[in-house]
Amino acid sequence: GLFPQARLLFDAVGGMDLDTRDPALRAEVLGKLRADDYLSVRDRRTQTLLREAGIAAQLLPDPVVLVRELFGARIERHAAQGEVAELRRAFPCGYLAVQFSADFGDDATLTAIAAQLDRVAQARGLGIAFFRAGAAPWHDDLDCYRRTAARMRAPTRIRATLDLWDICALIAASSGFLGSSLHGRIVAMAYALPHLNLQRRGPGKPEAYAATWESAGLPLGVLPTEIAEGLDVALGANGHSMHELAHALAARYREGFAVLCDRLRA
C-alpha cells in the first residue's frame, strides 16, 4: 500500500500451516499473495493450500540449497578455525551436529533425547556437538543442551556461536545433522550429508519440505524416542544419491530464480 508502483515478488516462501492460522491473519496473507507479480513456494502442502484458495504458485526449493555452491570457500575458512576447528580436533572420528528448539525442553523429552543420542554415539563412534540455529524466543536454548549433556555418557560439546558462517561450517564439517530446524536440514542436504529432523508432535515445516524434495525411502522426521532408529536409516543413506540430489535442487532453484530475474528486468 505504501508503494503502489512496486512489484511484489515472493520467492520460495512457506505456508504449510496457513489453514490452522487465525482467519483474519489467513485472509490478510491470501489478500497480499493475490497482489503478487511473482510467487513460488517451497513445498507442495503450501502450493495445495494456495490452489484451494484460488492462487497459483510455482514450486521451488528454498534458496539455501545454493549455500555450498555460493559460499563453500567462506564456510571452509570458518571450519578451519575457532569452535568448529576445536570440534574436529575433539572428535577425530566425526561428530553429529545436533540442534533442537526450546519447546523440547521438558525433563522427559530431554531424557529421551539423551538416551537416544547415547545409543547412536556408541554404535557409530561419534561425538555429539550441540549448537543453536538461532536464539530468538522459543528458538534454541543453551540450557536445554546442558541438561541433555548432563544425562549422557557419550562425549559432548556445546557450541555457543551464533555466527551464520560458523553454524554452516559446523554442519558442513559434521558426519550428519539432527535437529528441528528446517534450514539446518537444507544446509546438510546441500553438503550431501545424512540428515534427520526432530519433531515435537505432528509433521511441521521441515517434514513438509522433505516430503516435497527428499529422496524416497528416507525418514522425514522422528519423535525424540525414535532418534536412534531414524538415524540408522539416515546415516546409511547412499552418498552418491545425496550428491545427485544436492546438485539437482541447486539447478532447480537457479532455473526458477531466472524466471524471477526476468520479471525484474521486464
C-alpha positions in Angstrom: 0.0 0.0 0.0 2.9 2.4 0.7 4.5 1.7 -2.7 1.7 1.2 -5.3 4.1 1.1 -8.2 6.3 -1.6 -6.8 6.3 -5.1 -8.0 5.6 -7.7 -5.3 7.7 -10.9 -5.6 7.5 -13.9 -3.3 10.4 -16.3 -3.7 10.2 -19.9 -2.4 8.0 -19.0 0.6 6.5 -21.4 3.1 2.9 -21.5 4.4 2.2 -25.2 5.2 0.2 -24.4 8.3 -1.8 -21.5 6.9 -5.0 -23.4 7.2 -4.6 -23.6 11.0 -4.0 -19.8 11.5 -6.4 -17.2 12.7 -9.0 -16.4 10.0 -8.1 -12.7 9.9 -4.4 -13.5 9.5 -5.1 -16.1 6.8 -7.3 -13.6 4.9 -4.6 -10.9 5.1 -1.9 -13.3 3.8 -4.1 -14.5 0.9 -5.0 -11.0 0.0 -1.4 -10.0 -0.2 -0.5 -13.1 -2.2 -3.2 -12.3 -4.7 -1.5 -9.0 -5.4 1.8 -10.7 -6.4 3.8 -10.2 -9.6 5.6 -13.5 -9.0 5.0 -16.3 -6.5 6.8 -19.5 -5.8 6.5 -21.7 -2.7 8.9 -24.3 -1.2 6.6 -27.2 -0.5 3.6 -29.0 -2.0 1.4 -28.6 1.0 1.7 -24.8 0.7 1.1 -25.0 -3.0 -2.0 -27.1 -2.4 -3.4 -24.8 0.2 -3.0 -21.8 -2.0 -4.5 -23.6 -5.0 -7.6 -24.3 -2.9 -7.8 -20.6 -2.2 -7.6 -19.9 -6.0 -3.9 -18.8 -6.0 -1.5 -20.4 -8.4 2.1 -20.8 -7.3 5.2 -22.4 -8.8 7.1 -25.0 -6.7 10.8 -24.1 -6.0 13.3 -25.3 -3.4 14.5 -23.0 -0.7 17.4 -20.8 -1.9 19.6 -22.2 0.9 20.1 -25.2 -1.5 22.8 -22.9 -3.1 24.8 -22.4 0.1 27.7 -24.7 -0.7 27.8 -23.6 -4.4 27.9 -19.8 -3.5 29.7 -19.8 -0.2 31.7 -23.0 0.1 35.1 -21.3 0.3 33.9 -19.0 3.1 32.4 -21.9 5.0 35.7 -23.9 4.7 37.6 -21.0 6.2 35.3 -20.9 9.2 35.6 -24.7 9.5 39.3 -24.4 9.8 39.2 -22.0 12.9 37.5 -21.3 16.2 34.9 -23.5 17.7 34.4 -25.7 14.6 38.2 -26.5 14.4 38.1 -27.4 18.1 35.2 -29.8 17.4 37.2 -31.5 14.7 40.2 -31.9 17.0 38.0 -33.2 19.8 36.2 -35.7 17.6 38.7 -37.1 15.1 36.2 -39.9 14.2 33.5 -37.4 13.5 30.5 -35.8 15.3 26.8 -35.5 14.9 25.6 -31.9 14.7 22.5 -31.7 17.0 20.1 -28.8 17.4 16.5 -28.5 18.8 14.3 -25.7 19.9 13.3 -24.8 23.5 9.9 -26.4 23.2 11.7 -29.8 23.6 13.0 -28.7 27.0 10.8 -30.7 29.4 12.7 -33.2 31.5 11.1 -36.3 30.0 11.9 -35.2 26.4 15.5 -34.3 27.2 15.9 -37.7 29.0 14.7 -39.5 25.9 16.9 -37.4 23.5 19.9 -38.1 25.7 19.3 -41.9 25.8 18.8 -42.0 22.0 21.9 -39.9 21.3 24.0 -42.2 23.6 22.8 -45.2 21.5 23.9 -43.5 18.3 27.2 -42.3 19.6 28.1 -45.7 21.0 27.1 -47.6 17.8 28.8 -45.1 15.4 31.8 -43.9 17.4 30.6 -40.3 17.0 30.8 -37.3 19.3 27.8 -35.1 19.8 28.0 -31.4 19.1 25.1 -29.2 20.2 24.6 -25.9 18.5 22.0 -23.2 18.1 20.4 -22.4 14.8 19.0 -19.2 16.3 18.4 -17.5 19.7 15.0 -15.7 19.2 12.4 -16.5 21.9 11.4 -20.2 21.9 14.1 -20.9 19.3 17.2 -22.7 20.8 18.3 -22.6 24.4 21.8 -23.5 25.6 20.4 -24.6 29.0 18.4 -27.4 27.2 21.7 -28.6 25.7 23.4 -28.5 29.1 20.6 -30.5 30.7 20.7 -33.1 27.9 24.5 -33.4 28.0 24.4 -33.9 31.8 22.2 -37.0 31.2 24.6 -38.5 28.6 27.6 -40.9 28.8 28.8 -40.1 25.3 31.3 -37.3 24.7 29.6 -34.0 24.0 30.4 -30.4 23.2 28.1 -27.3 23.3 28.9 -24.6 20.8 27.6 -21.1 21.7 28.3 -19.3 18.4 25.5 -17.6 16.6 27.7 -16.5 13.7 25.9 -17.6 10.5 29.1 -18.9 8.8 30.2 -20.8 11.9 26.8 -22.5 12.1 27.1 -23.5 8.4 30.6 -24.7 8.9 29.7 -26.8 12.0 27.0 -28.6 9.9 29.2 -28.9 6.8 32.1 -30.5 8.8 29.9 -32.9 10.6 29.0 -36.6 10.0 25.3 -35.7 9.9 22.6 -33.4 11.2 19.8 -34.0 13.6 17.5 -31.1 14.6 14.2 -29.3 14.5 15.5 -26.6 12.1 14.3 -26.6 8.5 17.4 -24.7 7.3 19.7 -26.9 9.3 18.4 -29.8 7.2 18.7 -27.8 4.0 22.4 -27.0 4.7 23.1 -30.6 5.4 21.3 -31.6 2.1 23.4 -29.0 0.2 26.5 -30.8 1.5 25.1 -34.2 0.8 25.3 -35.2 4.5 23.0 -37.5 6.4 20.1 -35.5 7.9 17.0 -36.0 10.0 14.5 -33.7 11.6 13.3 -34.0 15.1 9.6 -33.3 15.6 7.7 -32.5 18.7 4.3 -33.7 17.6 3.0 -34.0 14.1 4.8 -33.0 10.9 5.8 -29.4 10.6 7.8 -27.2 8.1 10.8 -29.5 7.8 8.6 -32.5 7.1 6.5 -30.6 4.5 9.7 -29.6 2.7 11.3 -33.0 2.9 8.1 -34.7 1.6 8.4 -32.4 -1.5 12.1 -32.7 -2.2 13.7 -35.6 -0.3 14.9 -38.9 -1.8 12.5 -41.8 -1.5 12.9 -44.1 1.4 14.5 -41.7 3.9 12.7 -40.7 7.1 11.2 -37.2 7.0 11.1 -36.7 10.8 11.1 -38.6 14.1 9.9 -38.1 17.6 12.5 -38.0 20.4 12.0 -41.7 21.2 12.7 -42.6 17.6 16.0 -40.8 17.0 18.3 -43.9 17.0 16.2 -45.8 14.6 15.8 -42.8 12.3 19.5 -42.0 12.3 20.4 -45.6 11.5 18.5 -45.1 8.2 19.7 -41.6 7.6 23.4 -42.4 8.3 23.1 -45.4 6.0 21.8 -43.4 3.0 23.6 -43.6 -0.3 26.2 -40.9 -0.6 26.1 -40.8 -4.4 22.3 -40.3 -4.4 22.6 -37.4 -1.8 25.2 -35.7 -4.0 22.9 -36.0 -7.0 20.0 -34.6 -5.1 22.1 -31.6 -3.9 23.1 -30.8 -7.5 19.6 -31.3 -8.8 18.0 -29.0 -6.2 20.6 -26.2 -6.8 19.9 -26.4 -10.5 16.1 -26.4 -10.0 16.4 -23.3 -7.8 18.6 -21.5 -10.4 16.1 -22.3 -13.1 13.2 -20.8 -11.1 15.2 -17.8 -10.0 16.0 -17.0 -13.6 12.2 -16.5 -14.1 12.1 -14.1 -11.2 15.0 -12.1 -12.6 13.2 -11.9 -16.0 10.3 -10.3 -14.1 12.6 -7.8 -12.5 14.0 -6.8 -15.9 10.6 -6.5 -17.6 
